[in-house]
Amino acid sequence: SGRVRVLLTRITRSPPFVLGEVVDKFPDNETAVQILCASCHVPFVAGIWPRQIFGRYYYDGLVWPSRLLVPWRGAPGDHVVRISACGAPLADIRILRAPYWWALLPPAPKVLRGLFWCGYRDAALWFATQPANPESCRCRSSTNAGSADVDDEGALARWQAAQALLSKKASSTLPSVDPVTGEDVLELIKHAEMLASQASQALS
């Protein structure tokens, strides 16, 4: 509690009927799981009816503007680690290639397990690898250094803030076997990345 903020869309019986809501307190693990499930409960795709939690009804958090309507990203000065499941180029942690339609028409469970381990691998690598310090790099040209240094300073600050939350030192080492399926983790990753690449190239 207090370390993660989850954005939800709350449905009410009175105006304005739809509200953005941020949850950052989780009394137990089961509640946290239910809230995370509600945060990705896309209308009609995941079901017609909203997900009920403690007598309240929720859908996916959608794309509430963080500065105008719902300050879900925290107070000014907070660090936000940007994670993208669709390969957004400015994200800190992102999958390299995945078809957009998999969000609505997901692939087989084996491929989903592979995507899970892709995310695990990329997150572990990000936590274990310190971004370059812009002050120590003198190889940039003076014309590009200004904007690049601002981005690098932000990346380093986000990484250092995330490190301060860890209870133990991060490692980029992956488990060898998936504890759920018993399959080889590297083979699952290879299979998922291969199918994602093939599906993406089919429309290119």
Disulfide bonds with the S-S distance in Angstrom:
none
